[in-house]
């Protein structure tokens, strides 16, 4: 399966979905003008990948800001990861946040409560 590698821009995050190298990461700022349009190819890729996923996947979130529209799509992504876990893939989520950024910590805590997947909050 082909990788997805998108460089981050001022209003869109850097996204790496590279199963060959076991790198699954979203980082930076997420406030695209049309969040649904931006994230749909990412969600579709992840749905397709889930059909042939390896036995273990570690997905890293290293966001320093996201808007309300992005928050819904991030939850959709997390739900796909939860479904993968329910189908036998060992899924681990790492939510990185700046130790001074209480909003990102709270967002990670809220997402961790919404999905039944091992979820680690990591400061930097």
N, C-alpha and C positions, 0 to 999 in steps of 0.2 A: 504494500500500500504506500502511495506517495506521501511525502511529508508536507506539512504546511509550515511556512516560515514567513511571517509578516513582521517587518520592522515597525517599531512603534513610531507614532507621530505625535504631534501636540495633543490631538484629541482621540487617538486610538492606541490601544495597547500593543506591545510586542507579543506575538503569539508564535510559539514553537510547538508543533505536534509532530514529533519525529520518533516513530516507533522503532526504527532500526537502531537508534542510539539511546532509547529509553528516556527521551526528554519530552516532557509534557508541561508546558509553562505558559502562563499569562502574566505579563508584568507591565508596569507603567500606569498610565492614566487611561480611563475608559469613559469617554463622553462623546461617542460618535453622534453625528447629527441624526442618523437613523440607526439606532442600536439593533433593531430586528434585522435590518438588511445587512449590517456588518457581521453579526454573529451567526446568521443562518447557515452560511457555508461551514463554519466551525462546528456548529451543532450537527449538521448533516455528516460531516467527516467523522465526528466522534460516534454517531449512530452506526455508520458503516464499519468503523474500526471495532466497535463493540462486538460485532458478529464474529470476528476472528482474533480478538484480543489475546495477548499473552496471558499467562497465569497470574501476572502481577503487574500493577501499574502505580506509579507515584506521580501525582499531579500537583504542581506547585503554582500557587497564586502569590504574586509579588506586586500587588497593586498598591499604589499610593493614593489613588482617588478613583471613584466611579460614580456616575450619576444614577438617578432612580431608574431610568430606562435600562441601563446596563445591569442593574441589580437583578432584575427579573430574568434577563438572559443568562446571567451567571448562575442563578438558581436552576434554570433549565439545564445548564451544563452539569451542575452537581447532581441533578436528578438522573441524568444519563449515567453518570459515574456510579450512582447508587444502584441503578438497574444492572450495570455490569457486575457489581459486587453480589447482587442477588442471584446472578446467573453463574457465579463461581469464580470470577476474577477477583484476586486480592487487590483491593483498591485502597490506596493511602493518599490522603490529602494533606498537604502542608500549606498553611496560610501564614505567609510572612508579613510582618508589619513593623514599622518603626516604633521603638519602645515608647516614644512620646506621642504617638498617634492613637488616641483612645477610640476615635471613630472606626479605624480599621480593625482594632482589636475587637470592638463590639460587633462589627459586621462579621468577623470570623466566628465569634461566639454564636451569633444568631444562625449563621449558616450551619455550624456544627450541630446545632439543635435540630435543624430541619432535615438532615440526611443521616441515615444510619450507615456511616462509613467511618473508619478510623480517621480522625481529624486532628492534626497537630498544629497548635498555634506557636509560631516561632518568631522571636524578636530579633531585630538586627540593629 
